[in-house]
């Protein structure tokens, strides 16, 4: 197949995901990767693919550019406008770092990934590390504080390891307690009747088993 026709087929097969207003830089990085994989280099082709991926609200924010795109450099103009419109300011990114949502069942390192994403090109400082540590569960926080790791990725990996070990230990303890509880006699039947039934030769009050038997017939009374 000629090179021109192959590029045309690849272009037809491309469908970009809907634009992400919350993460425009990541979205464009993925879009550029798709263009490179399919050898799409024509400016207008890339421009129209991006336009097709805009939701209604996003398109309304850049409607003036969509109505009157420049004669040349359409894709770059649209990309720059979208990044300018939706990329968070430093103040907004700082707010996101300080008020990250709860992690739930996610790995502890997921928090670090999101924080570093909002940090951008800035270097993590001791306050950044403090914010991360304050969001860690109390069970693992002391070990992380004393670790004093300067590399935020290494700190996140250590948090994952400690949290996984804590969850496994908690699960083992819980299972052990459940097993012990099953082995215990019920509160209505003493240990001996719970274990030996009618063959029991001893009884400890209160015991519903012995109360149900006629007086003098309790196996514990028989010698």
C-alpha positions, -999 to 999 in steps of 0.1 A, spaced: 0 0 0 14 34 -9 26 56 20 -1 82 15 -29 57 14 -16 39 45 -15 72 65 -51 79 53 -63 45 66 -46 50 99 -62 84 102 -96 70 96 -91 44 124 -82 70 150 -107 82 175 -95 103 204 -111 101 238 -133 130 249 -113 160 260 -104 160 297 -108 195 311 -94 185 345 -62 171 329 -56 189 296 -19 183 295 -22 146 299 -49 145 273 -28 163 247 2 140 255 -20 110 247 -34 127 216 1 135 203 11 99 209 -18 87 188 -9 111 160 27 99 161 17 62 160 -5 68 130 19 91 113 -6 120 113 13 152 107 -11 174 87 -20 204 109 -57 206 98 -62 168 103 -50 171 139 -70 202 145 -103 186 134 -96 155 155 -93 177 186 -124 196 177 -143 163 173 -132 153 208 -145 184 226 -177 182 247 -203 208 245 -192 229 275 -155 228 264 -164 238 228 -184 268 242 -153 280 260 -133 282 227 -162 289 204 -146 321 190 -115 301 179 -136 274 164 -156 299 143 -125 317 131 -94 295 132 -62 309 119 -53 301 83 -22 282 94 -13 266 127 -49 256 136 -39 227 158 -13 246 178 -37 276 183 -64 253 196 -41 233 218 -26 265 233 -61 280 240 -73 248 257 -42 245 278 -45 282 288 -81 278 296 -81 246 316 -46 243 331 -47 250 368 -29 281 382 -2 276 408 -27 287 435 -52 262 423 -27 234 422 -16 242 457 -52 240 468 -56 206 451 -25 193 469 -37 205 503 -72 191 498 -68 158 481 -98 134 482 -98 103 504 -79 74 490 -103 46 499 -89 13 488 -63 28 464 -26 23 471 -10 49 493 13 58 464 -17 69 444 -19 99 466 18 107 458 12 103 421 -17 128 422 2 153 444 33 152 421 10 157 391 -3 189 406 32 200 416 43 203 380 79 214 375 84 225 412 107 205 434 90 188 464 98 205 497 95 195 534 59 209 534 50 188 505 62 157 523 44 168 555 11 170 535 16 135 523 24 121 557 -6 137 573 -28 118 549 -13 85 558 -31 61 582 -20 65 618 -8 28 619 20 35 594 27 72 598 54 70 626 75 46 605 73 70 575 82 100 596 113 84 609 123 71 575 133 106 564 133 97 527 141 126 504 128 108 472 90 112 472 86 81 450 106 60 474 85 74 503 54 63 485 67 28 478 75 24 515 40 36 524 26 9 501 47 -18 517 39 -8 553 1 -4 545 0 -38 528 18 -55 558 -6 -38 582 -36 -50 563 -23 -86 562 -15 -85 599 -50 -71 607 -66 -99 585 -46 -126 604 -56 -113 638 -93 -110 627 -93 -145 614 -77 -158 646 -103 -140 668 -131 -154 647 -118 -189 650 -114 -186 688 -149 -172 690 -163 -202 672 -145 -226 696 -159 -209 727 -191 -223 742 -223 -203 739 -233 -181 768 -263 -204 775 -243 -236 778 -213 -242 799 -180 -254 785 -184 -290 796 -219 -295 780 -208 -276 750 -179 -300 744 -193 -333 757 -231 -329 755 -250 -354 776 -217 -373 784 -205 -343 804 -195 -352 840 -192 -316 852 -213 -285 848 -208 -248 856 -237 -224 862 -254 -208 844 -260 -236 820 -292 -240 800 -284 -276 793 -285 -287 830 -316 -265 837 -336 -284 811 -329 -318 828 -350 -331 857 -335 -325 892 -311 -352 901 -306 -363 866 -277 -340 857 -248 -361 846 -226 -339 868 -245 -353 898 -237 -389 889 -206 -404 903 
